[in-house]
């Protein structure tokens, strides 16, 4: 299990009652994969001491119904600390939840581009094999990531470095065609195994980073 992301917040509120309400709301956020903690609680406007504390943590100050002391803009930029100011608790909790979720390492999403079935196996002139495939759907092309899937699951993953059709070297194979894929470091494929070409989809949510400014919500 990897290290859990942490979001360490400096919290400033206008009253003790508000502080308790905000702290309770943050503790109730459904975030099992992120540790959200308040490292300091204080009353009144955000000041330089708050910035220095936040700099040692996640560089985030959350203010509820408070302001920021004058000339703090330069200090925030210098220390790369972000201040977020709120008037409504649910707006605050929704925002913090979104920030925390953006810190969760994404699970790599994939798109299958082509599929084929292993119909023949040939020994390579060097270590490894050439798998003869019949393309079933989509397409196979040089440079694509691909994997071999047996009855027990995926058994190999690599990059298509070359495709061969008879004596010809081709760049792309469409459904119905038969091609050979050379694999240098693997020789355990079997006739009937599935071959899939795929690509990783780009991450949709960028991890939050402090902007060194004041954001009013």
Protein Blocks (a to p, Z undefined) as FASTA:
>chain_A
ZZddddddddddfbfklmmmmmmmmmmpccfkbccddfbdcedjddfklmmmmmmmnopa
cdehiacdehklmmmmmnopacdddfbfklmmmmmmmmmmmmpccddddddfbdcddfbd
cddfbecdddddddfbhcadehiacddddfkocfbdcddfbdcehjbccfbdcehiacdd
ddfkbckbcehiacddddddddfbdcdddehiacdZZ
